[in-house]
Amino acid sequence: MSNDKDKLRAYALISRVSEFVREGKRDPRQVADVLQVINDHSDFHARLGLAPELRDLGTAQDQIDRLAPLYRDAFGFEFRPEDVHIPDHPPEWNRLIVAHNEELKLNRIVQGLKKSMDVWTYEEDLDSAVTRGSYLKRSVGLYGVWVRERQEADEELANRSALDLERDSVNILTAEERLLYEAIYHGETGNHLDQKNWTLTGSRDSVGGAVDVGWYSEDRWVRVCWTILEIRDGPLRAREAVS
């Protein structure tokens, strides 16, 4: 199990750091300060300023092993790992999100998120208001989608409208996948995605807009909103996906 491997790695590193302190190769005060943060705060990774992309997320199987209990507890959704269609991916697309076309829809995901955070949505019934963009292709049923592990949406896709992305057939996260990523990221780090920007998704509102998701710091909630398809704005960025 990945959890056992992670524990062994942590124990080995703790032992090695202790040796460095004894040998005078590390400043004991600085080591103690770091350990104090780890001891006192569950979100120590964020407090220490470690970039999310520097974390070793493990293999696809490692990530699925962590997702299974999260999805069960948050969404009441259980799945068999062997049933997940996992696409090939370049190594920099390192975060795996598991989704389901029929059983993990927006209303269910939002209710699950509300167990651990506040969520505001522009429509009460998102299942009726939102559909996936027709140009985005996903496997039927249970599937995996890869994204680059980043707290903020892709800078490479800043100032590109939903229409620009559709015209160029850029594969991006849907609203469902972005909210599932929120649950995963928050569960692992205690923090939220898109604190400075917004994720423009490949999902469409019934009146013709594009759905976007971000962390609204003023009210401290995850906000699901929509924007017109033609808007180009630096903080409004999509997240490129491999599916």
Residue pairs with C-beta under 8 A, 6 or more apart in sequence:
1 65
2 58
2 59
2 61
2 62
2 65
2 66
3 65
5 62
17 26
17 31
20 26
20 31
21 28
21 31
34 48
37 44
37 47
37 48
38 44
41 47
42 190
43 189
43 190
43 191
45 55
45 189
45 190
46 189
46 190
46 191
52 149
52 150
52 151
52 185
52 189
53 94
53 148
53 149
53 150
55 149
57 63
57 94
57 95
57 96
57 149
60 86
60 96
60 144
61 81
63 95
63 96
64 81
64 84
64 96
64 98
65 81
66 188
67 96
67 98
67 184
68 78
68 79
68 81
70 183
70 184
70 187
71 77
71 78
71 79
71 98
71 104
72 78
74 112
74 113
74 115
74 116
74 183
74 187
75 104
75 108
75 109
75 111
75 112
75 183
76 108
76 112
77 100
77 103
77 104
77 108
79 98
79 100
79 142
83 141
83 142
84 98
84 142
84 143
84 144
85 139
85 141
85 142
85 143
85 144
86 96
86 144
87 144
87 145
87 146
87 242
87 243
88 242
89 146
89 242
90 242
92 148
93 146
93 147
93 148
93 240
93 241
93 242
94 146
94 148
94 149
95 146
95 147
95 148
95 149
95 181
95 184
96 144
96 145
96 146
97 144
97 145
97 146
97 147
97 173
97 177
97 180
97 181
97 184
98 142
98 143
98 144
98 180
99 138
99 142
99 143
99 144
99 145
99 174
99 176
99 177
99 180
100 141
100 142
100 143
101 138
101 140
101 141
101 143
102 141
104 176
104 180
105 126
105 127
105 176
106 126
106 127
106 130
106 175
106 176
106 179
106 224
107 125
107 126
107 127
109 176
109 179
109 180
109 183
110 119
110 121
110 126
110 179
110 224
112 183
113 119
113 179
113 182
113 183
113 222
116 183
116 186
116 187
117 186
117 192
117 221
117 222
118 219
118 220
118 221
118 222
119 221
119 222
119 223
119 224
120 216
120 219
120 221
120 222
120 223
120 224
121 223
121 224
122 224
122 225
122 226
123 129
123 130
126 175
126 224
128 206
129 205
129 206
130 175
130 203
130 204
130 205
130 206
130 211
131 203
131 204
131 206
132 138
132 174
132 176
132 202
132 203
132 204
133 162
133 166
133 174
133 202
133 203
133 204
133 210
135 166
135 169
135 202
136 171
136 172
136 174
136 202
136 243
137 171
137 243
138 145
138 174
138 243
139 243
143 243
144 243
145 173
145 177
145 241
145 242
145 243
146 241
146 242
146 243
147 173
147 177
147 181
147 239
147 240
147 241
147 242
148 154
148 239
148 240
150 239
151 185
151 191
151 193
151 194
151 195
152 193
152 194
152 195
152 196
152 197
152 237
153 193
153 194
153 197
153 198
153 199
153 200
153 237
153 238
153 239
154 237
154 238
154 239
154 240
155 237
156 240
157 165
157 170
157 172
157 200
157 237
157 238
157 239
157 240
158 197
158 234
158 235
158 236
158 237
159 232
159 233
159 234
160 170
160 232
160 237
160 238
161 229
161 230
161 231
161 232
162 200
162 202
162 210
162 227
162 229
162 230
162 231
163 229
163 230
164 232
165 172
165 200
165 202
165 238
166 202
170 238
170 240
171 202
171 240
171 241
171 242
171 243
172 200
172 201
172 202
172 238
172 239
172 240
172 241
173 181
173 199
173 201
173 202
173 238
173 239
173 241
174 201
174 202
174 203
175 201
175 203
175 211
175 213
175 224
176 203
177 201
177 241
178 193
178 199
178 201
178 213
178 239
179 213
179 222
179 224
181 193
181 239
182 192
182 193
182 213
182 222
185 191
185 192
185 193
186 192
192 215
192 222
193 199
193 214
193 215
194 213
194 214
194 215
195 214
195 215
195 217
196 235
197 214
197 234
197 235
197 236
197 237
198 212
198 213
198 214
198 235
198 236
198 237
199 212
199 213
199 214
199 237
199 238
199 239
200 210
200 212
200 227
200 236
200 237
200 238
201 210
201 211
201 212
201 213
201 238
202 210
202 238
203 210
203 211
204 210
204 211
205 211
205 226
208 228
208 229
209 226
209 227
209 228
209 229
210 226
210 227
210 228
210 229
211 224
211 225
211 226
212 224
212 225
212 226
212 227
212 236
213 222
213 223
213 224
213 225
214 222
214 223
215 221
215 222
215 223
216 222
216 223
227 236
